[in-house]
Amino acid sequence: MHSSEDNARGLARLEGHLLWAAEVENARRQARRFTEQLPWLTTAQREDVERVYAADRLRVSQETIRRICGRIAELRTEYEDRYRLLRSRCFVTVVVGLTGAASAVITSLLVRR
């Protein structure tokens, strides 16, 4: 039986595949639009230009995705560090508050005696 984590990973992989397939199709569509502006090309030249144009577009897309993934990893680390610091500050604040409250209760009990 698969865990929900495995399912989420599988869905993320599928989503990534579908997004990349859409990017490939978009690059091909843009390459066709580009070659439509060059009516003097032969069929073979048009196919070559479209192939090179689409490949270049996909290379740029991959570089962009890598850059974004790198930035996401940096932000994740930064926010995890901030979260740990905030969590420890909250813990210290609660401990100090409880210590103060306990001291006040003990003091008031001792004063009453």
URCOR-V168898 format. One record per pair of residues at least 24 apart in sequence whose C-alpha atoms are under 10 Angstrom apart, sorted by the first residue. I is the first residue (numbers start at 1). GAP is how many residues later the second one is. Records with the same first field share a line. If there is no record, write none. Layout:
I: GAP ; GAP
This chain:
20: 38 ; 41 ; 42
23: 31 ; 34 ; 35 ; 38
24: 30 ; 31 ; 33 ; 34 ; 37
25: 29
26: 28 ; 31 ; 32
27: 24 ; 26 ; 27 ; 28 ; 29 ; 30 ; 31 ; 34
28: 25 ; 26 ; 27 ; 29 ; 30
29: 25
30: 24 ; 27
31: 24 ; 25 ; 26
